[in-house]
């Protein structure tokens, strides 16, 4: 078993295995209606029902055949955001119907890696690399001009919106080590959230606004590689009361994108085993 798609329940601390495979799969999203997960593998996206369906089903994405692990479902459950490099050779963000269909380009500037929807479904936030600099951007779902929120203060990546729409959480190496920060959608009031000995990545606020989920590497690990011992940590939205929920073999692909259940009571992730 190379990849195990699992669900962790916050209240009971119990784990449910949804599906296991010898293939490499990544980054589960939970549908807003709570009925299925979406994840990627081999450049494709798949959905698996949570009612005990035995196998995932591939989502038709038209020409997009090189999708990475930066994808997610709109708050109303109708639209899928993907990051795919088939058309340009660099990652671009597209939207398509959640059941599948023709992708529509949103970000003409490349590369761009999707990470979050605003709660009203009107705006996307993403990591854009411009002149080799990683920064946080937003753009309307209709396209147009992108808005730059950070300005090269270290590497800025992994943005995700708070459920009230007042903050965008992200990880940044601006103080030397990768830590969690947040910023207003207009680019103001940047605040540091974690001050940990770890390398903290991929902050995901829970839909009920109570918790912040973070993937933490050992402090000497740079970037966000796969196949390492990591830990998933839970804290309040201000970074207080942090605790390790559990450790696992994972990293890149474990929870790159929004992964909470609609209620905020559980989240999905991928656990790995070493390649043979």
Secondary structure as GFF3:
##gff-version 3
##sequence-region A 1 276
A	DSSP	beta_strand	3	9	.	.	.	ID=ss1
A	DSSP	beta_strand	15	21	.	.	.	ID=ss2
A	DSSP	beta_strand	26	30	.	.	.	ID=ss3
A	DSSP	beta_strand	36	41	.	.	.	ID=ss4
A	DSSP	beta_strand	44	49	.	.	.	ID=ss5
A	DSSP	beta_strand	57	58	.	.	.	ID=ss6
A	DSSP	beta_strand	72	73	.	.	.	ID=ss7
A	DSSP	beta_strand	79	84	.	.	.	ID=ss8
A	DSSP	beta_strand	92	97	.	.	.	ID=ss9
A	DSSP	beta_strand	104	105	.	.	.	ID=ss10
A	DSSP	beta_strand	112	117	.	.	.	ID=ss11
A	DSSP	beta_strand	123	130	.	.	.	ID=ss12
A	DSSP	beta_strand	133	140	.	.	.	ID=ss13
A	DSSP	beta_strand	143	148	.	.	.	ID=ss14
A	DSSP	beta_strand	156	161	.	.	.	ID=ss15
A	DSSP	beta_strand	168	172	.	.	.	ID=ss16
A	DSSP	beta_strand	179	183	.	.	.	ID=ss17
A	DSSP	beta_strand	191	192	.	.	.	ID=ss18
A	DSSP	beta_strand	199	205	.	.	.	ID=ss19
A	DSSP	beta_strand	212	217	.	.	.	ID=ss20
A	DSSP	beta_strand	228	235	.	.	.	ID=ss21
A	DSSP	beta_strand	243	250	.	.	.	ID=ss22
A	DSSP	beta_strand	266	272	.	.	.	ID=ss23
###
